[in-house]
Amino acid sequence: MKTPSREDLTDRELERYARHVILDEVGEEGQIRLLDAKVLVVGAGGLGSPVLLYLAAAGIGTLGIVDFDTVDMTNLQRQIIHSTDEIGEPKVRSAADRLELLNPEIEVVQHRTRLNAENAKEIVGPYDLVVDGSDNFTARYLTNDICFFLKKPLVSAALVRFEGQLSTFKAHQEGPCYRCLFPHPPDPTLVPRCDTVGIFGAVAGVLGTLQATEVLKEILGLGTSMVGRLMLYDALDQTFRTVKTAKDPGCPLCGETPTITEVTSAD
Ligand SMILES: [Zn+2]
């Protein structure tokens, strides 16, 4: 864990983050760690919205957003960082504007692009930790692979209909990577997408808020990490189930004889 950059918060920061600082587990030192942290959020959509709002509110000092899309009317049912008057605007700008209103004291970096094999290293490189809030398998696998190669912790979540899943990957240190659990992307023609099968909007809020919580815990070194555990959420039953996960020695990325040795956009 990095040494905090300074010893004291300013009076203004002490006021803004008072409810964090009062927690023994966070304190002034922990809050400075959060302000020092650089977190990249892939996707400013259903998951990215609550993740970005909570991380900005919590005082993550540098918050990067990668997204290529513009705000669409159909997004607003769950992507709560955007507003009706932002329809047609780039999502990264809409999100950054909202975060500026919430907390003008942090830096928000807009990456208006799709993460791909060519730009992944340059975009992800400067950050300490990555949040996967992407809505497609190309981005999901690419994010997993670049995080493994660059040794960045990855807090991952996914949603479909009334269900979601959550885990943290640090396969460069311990535990599995996303590919250990799901070695290759499924056939795109068989995969449900939220534009065709739907998503119960608040489910994105549940999973995104859990992701934000895990990001803060990872940065502060608090509690039990989600590494080696996959949480499954079912909104209809209102149940959470957590299963243990393990590194797959045959994993094409982090296994004993890897076949993936650089990021590609094709897989
Ligand atoms: Zn793996």
Boltz pocket constraint, residues with backbone or C-beta under 6 A from the ligand:
constraints:
  - pocket:
      binder: B
      contacts: [[A, 171], [A, 176], [A, 177], [A, 178], [A, 179], [A, 180], [A, 181], [A, 248], [A, 251], [A, 252], [A, 253], [A, 254], [A, 255]]
      max_distance: 6.0
